[in-house]
Amino acid sequence: MSPEELRAVIDAAANASMEAYYWWATGIMVCIHAGFMMYEMGQSRVRNVLASGVKNILAFAFIIPTFFLFGWWLYWAYGTGNIFIPDASAEFAQYYVPWSEGMGPNLQDQASGVFWAAFVLFSATTASIVSGSVIERIRISSWIILATLVGSVVWIIAAGWGWSAGGWLVADWGYHDVGAAGVVHMISGFFALGVLINLGPRVGRFNADGSANDLPGHSIPMTIAGLMIIIIGFFGFLGACLIYPAPMAGSTADAGWLTIYGGPATLSSFAFNTLMAFAGGIIGAYFITKDPFWMMSGALAGIFCAAAGLDLWYPGTAFALGFLGGVVIPYSHKLVTSWGIDDAVGAVSVHGTCGLIGVLAVGVLLGGYPALTEGAPTISFTGQLVGAIAMGLGGFIPGYVVSWILNKCGILRTSDSVQQIGVDAEIPVAAYPESMQSRDYS
């Protein structure tokens, strides 16, 4: 066998391995959505359980075709430095229009579909993050609109800005966010905040004097089990944030792992830092509150606080950042609640606040680190701050504006009377036996 033939065999094997890698990373990411569905149903009162589950199912279903029609195209159209107007002339934007040969069965291009699938699951994650915050009072029709907006438009524009090597935040400011603390978690957390302001609280959440009442879910065991399943899914999510070293991924077959920006990375760094941040988040929340809900939320918060620099942290630093996230989230949630905002699961704090910590931590602790993207500036606090502002506003403004419009149209929120009997009244089956349905879970 000639050297050229041997190289062709090696490249073919590397490409097949790459495709299998993203295929299974995508499959594992489905656990995120199974976990979110369990988590939200557990946090819902008995009379709202199925409506919360249906909301998750429909968000997943609507994001897939809309991401096929325009979401994937938007990522590439915002990856050439444009901020507001998509660059329709970008090479890959033209290749990924839905009627392109890159968007269907193609024996010469077997990778595009699995990359698309991984990004679809990223997209569905953004909607699932928002989903829990609005349980028990949002109308399904408005939820589908908002889920499609955040999943197939808002976050993907942010990813073009801050994940693509040619995005303006990366090329002009050296923005570094390998694990999507900003482009997924800040976007989703601040989008949720914008929606919640217009959606208003659940009936009974606040008293006339502004004090808050607890509206506990019907199954804390289901909630914390769901949160643990989300952690399983995030190993697929974070694994898909790496670029597999294969020719079709834009590298040679014998190259090492790469970040989303094309810089060097290792699976070891992701393994060390993900688990250390996970543990730190649980321990931090345990020190503040013994509540298992906040402990498991702290696991997520810890990962998000370390996510932006997973490729660069020393594991002890990742643990410290995770610990900080676990400590912060109960206080952040209390602050949000003091504003009269009813975030049913603490999504604004866990994803928005901790995503912000994750983005800024890179600027504070890794400022001056050499650029990992060719031609980009070095990592700096200023660059990370600009990125954080872009992610915060990029999530909040569309979430607020579109939910405001839906509210003015009278279709954002279920009526108080429906909330009092439970939004499951609109579901044709019962979640639990009649004997349990009759119990008072108000």
N, C-alpha and C positions, 0 to 999 in steps of 0.2 A: 504494500500500500504506500503510495507516495505521500509526502508531507501534506500536500494540498488535500488529498483524499482523507487523510487522518484528521486534519483540521475540520473538514466538512462533517465528519462523523461526530467529532467532539462538539461542534457547534450545534448539530441537530439534537444531540443528547442534552446539551445545556438548555436549549430552547424548550424541549419537552419537559425538563425538570422545572423550568421557570413557570411554564403554563400550569403544571400540576401544583406548584407552590401557591400561586394566586388562586387557583380553583379551591384548594382546601382552606386557605386563609379566608376566602369569601364564605365558605360553608360555616366556618367557626364563628364568623361575624354574625350569622343568623342568631346565635345565642344571645347577642346583645338585645335583640328584639323580643326573643322569648323571655329574657330576664326583665326587660322594661315592662312587658305586658303583665307578668306576675307581680312585679313591684307595684305597678299602678293599681291593679285589681285589689291587691292586699291593702293598699292605702285608701281604697274607696270604701264607703259604707255599703252595707248589703244591698241597699236599693239602687246602687249605682255601679255595681261590679261589672256587669256585662257591657254596659255602655263604654266603660273605660277600655275593656278588651277590644270591642268593635272598633273603637277609635284607632287603636294601634294597628289592627289588621288593615283597615282602609288606608291609613297613611302609607304603609308598606306597599300596598297594591297600586296606589296612584303615583307614587314616586317612580316606580320602575318604568312605566311607559313614558312619563313626562321627561325623565332623565334620558331616555332613548331619543325622544323627539328633539330636545334642545339642551338639556343639562350638560351632556358630555361635550357638545359643541361649544358651549359657553366657557368651559374650563380652558380650552385651547385658544379661544378667541380673546380671553383676558390674560393670556400668558406671554404677551409680547410687549408689555409695558403700558398698555392702555388702562386708564383708571375708570372712566365712565362709559365710553362707547366701545363695544366689542370690535375686535379687529377681524372682520370677516375674511380678510385676505390671508390670514395666517395659514401656513401650509397644513397643519393638522386640523385646523378648524374646517377647512374645505374637505379634508379626508373623512371627518366624522359627522358630516350631515347624515340624516337617517337613511337617505337613499344611496349612500356611498358603498362601494365595495368593501370598505373597512367595517361596515355595520351589518354584517351578515355572514353566512357560511362562505369561507374562502380558504382554499387549500394552501394558498401562498401567504396568507396572513392568519395564523392560528392564535395569535396573542391578543389582538385588539379586544375580542369579546371577554376574555378573562380580566383584562385591565378595566374594561368598562364595568364588569360585574363587581369588582372590588370597590370602585368609586360609587356604584349604586348603593352598596351597603354602607359606605361612609355617609352618603346622602340620607339614607333612611335613619341613620343614627341621629342626625341633627333633628329630624322630626320627632323621634322618640324622646330626645332630651326635653323638647318643649312640651311634649304630650302630657307628662305627669303634672306639670305645674297648673294645667287648666282643667283638671278632672272635675266632674260633677256639676258643671254648669255651661260648658261650651256646646253650641249646636254642631252636629256632625257636618252639615254642609259647609259651615264656615271653617271648621277644623280641616276639612279636605283642602280648601283653598290655601289656608295658612301653612299646612304641612307641605303642599306642593311648592309654595313660594320659598320656604326656608330650605327644603331639600333639593329642589331642582334648579333654583335660581340664586338665592342669597348666599348660601355657603360656598357654592361653586365659583361665584365671582370672587369671593374672598380667597379661595384656594388658588385661583388664577393670579391674584395679586401676591399672595404670600407663600405659596407652595411651589409654583412653577419657577424654574431657574430664570425665566425671562420676565417674571412679574415685577411690577414697579417697586414693590416693597423690598424684594430681594435684590434686584439689580441696582436700585438707587440708594437703599438704606441698609443693606446687609441683613435684613430680617431673617431670623433663624427660629424655626418652629417645627422640628422634625416630627413630633408626635401630635401635632394639631391642637395644642392648647388654645391657640387663638383662632385658627381657621375653622375649627369645629366647635370647641367648647365655649369660647367667648362669643362667637357668633350666635350660637344657640341660646346661651344664657341671657344675653342682652336682647335677643329677639323675643324670648319669653317675657322679659321684663316689659317690653313695649306692648305686648299683647295683654298682659295682666293689668296694666294701668287702665285700659279700655274695657276689659272684660268684667272687672269688678270682683268682689269677694263672693264666696258661697253664702247662701242664706244661713244666718246664724253664726257666721265666723266672727263678726265684730259686734260689740254692744254700742249703744248710743253714745257712750263716753269715749269710744275709741279703743277700749280694751278688747283683747282678743280672746276668743273661746277656742279650746281644742276641739277638733272634729276628727277623732281618731278613726283610722281605718278598721275594717272588720277582722283583718288577719295579719298581725305582725310577723308570724312565722312565714307566711307567703311572701311578705314584703322583703324580709332579709334573705330568704332563699333566692328571690328574684335578683336582688342586688349581687349575690355571689355568682349567679349565672351570667350577669352582665360582665363581671370580671373575667370569666372564661372567654366570653366573646371579645373582650378587649385584647386578648393575646392575638387573636386573628387580626383585629384592627391595627394594632401596633406593628405586627409582622408585615402587614400589607403597606405600611409606611416606609418600608425598606425596598430598595430595588435589587432584584435578584440578578446575580452576575451572569448574564447571558447576552449573546449578540443582539437579539431582538429587543433587549432592554436598553440598548445603546452602549454596551461595554463588551469587552472581549471575554471569552469563556473562562479564562483563568484569572479574571479580575476579582478583587474582594467585593464584599457587600458595599452598597452605596446608599446614601440617604435619598430622600425625595429630591434633594437639590443636586445630586450627583457627586457629593462629597463622600469620603471614606467613612465606613461604619463597620460595626461588628454585631453579630447576634448576641455575643457575650455582654456588650454594654446594655443592650435592651433588656436582656434577662436579669442581670444584676440590678439595674436601676428601676425596672418596673416592679419587681418583687420587693425591693427595699422601700420604695415609695408607698407601695400597697400596705406594707406592715406599719410604716411610720404613720400613715393616715389613720389606721385603726387605733393605734396606741395613743395618738394625739387626741382623738375624739373620746377615747376611754377616760383619759385624764380629766376631760371637761365634763362629760356626761356619760353615765353608765348605760344609756339608752342604746340597745343594739341597732336601732334604725340609724342613729348618727354614727355608730361605729362602722357599720357597713357602708354608709354614705362616705365616711372618712376614708375608706379604702379607695373609693373612686376619686375623691378629692385629692388624696395623696398622689395618685398616678397623674392627675391633671397638673398638679403643681410642678411635677418633674418632667412632664411630657415634652416641652419645647426643647429641652436639652438632653434627651435620653441618650444620644450618641456621645455626649461629652462629659456628663457628670461622673465624679467619683462616687461609688455607691453610698458612702456615708453622707455625702451631700444630698443625694436623692432621698435618703431616709429622713434627713432633717427637713427638707422641703415637704415631704409627705406628712411629717409630724405637724408642721405649720398648717398645712391644709386641714388636717383633722381638728386642730384647735380652733381655727378661724370659722369654720362653717356654721356652728351653732350661733355664734355671735353675729355673723353676717345675716343669717336667716332672721334672727331677732330684730336686726336693724330694718330689714326689708318689711317685716311684719309691722313694725312701728310706723311705717309710712302708710299703713292702711292697705297694703298689697297682700293678697292671699295667694301665696305660692304653696300649693298643696304638698309638694314633695321637696321643697328646697332647691329646685333646679337652678334658680338664679345664683344662689350661693355656691353650690357644688360645682357647677359648670362655669358660670360667669365670673364669680370672684376668684375661684381657683385657677381658671384659665388665665385670668389677668395676672395672678401671682406667677404662674408658670412662664408667661411671656416676659415679664419684667425681670424675673430671677436670672434669665440668661443675660440680660443687659447688665445687671448688677454684678454678677459673679463671673461672667465670661467676657466682659468687655475687653476689646483688644485682641481677642482670639482671631487668628488669620481667617480670611474668607474661605469658605468651603465651596463656593460657586465661582467659577472663573469670571474675573472681571468685576465681581461684587465688592463692596466695601467690607472692611473688617466688622465683626460683631461689635455693637456699641449700645450703650444704654439709650442714646437718642434714637437709634434705629428701631430698637425694641419698643420704645415709648410711642413712636410714630405708628408702628404696627399695632400696638394695643389700642390706640385711639381709633385707627381705621377699623379694627375688628369690632370694637364696642359700638361705634356709630353705624358701621355696616350691618350689624345685627339689629340694633335698637330702632333705627329710623324706619326701615321697611316693616318691621313688626308692629310699630306704633301706628304708622300711617295706614296700612292696610286694615288693621283691626279697628281703627277709628272709622274708616269708611264702612266696614261691615256693621259696626255698632250703629252708625247713623242710619244705615239701611234697615236696622231692626232685626238683623239675622245673626248677630254674633253670639248672643247669650240666650239660654233657655229661660223661660219665665219662672218667677218665684214659685208659682203654684206647681209647676212641673218639678222643680227642685224639691219641694216639700214632699211630694209623693215618690220622688226618685226618678232619675232620667232613664232607668231601666224600664219605665212604663212604655217607652217607645221601642223596646226590644220584644220580639214575639215569643220568647221563651224565658223561663225563670232560672236564675243562677243557682239557687239552693232550694231544698224542699220547703213546702209551705210552712212547716213548723218553725223553720229558721227565719223565713221571710217575715213572720209575724212578730219577731222579737224587736225590741226597741234598740236601734243602733243610731239614734239621733245624737 
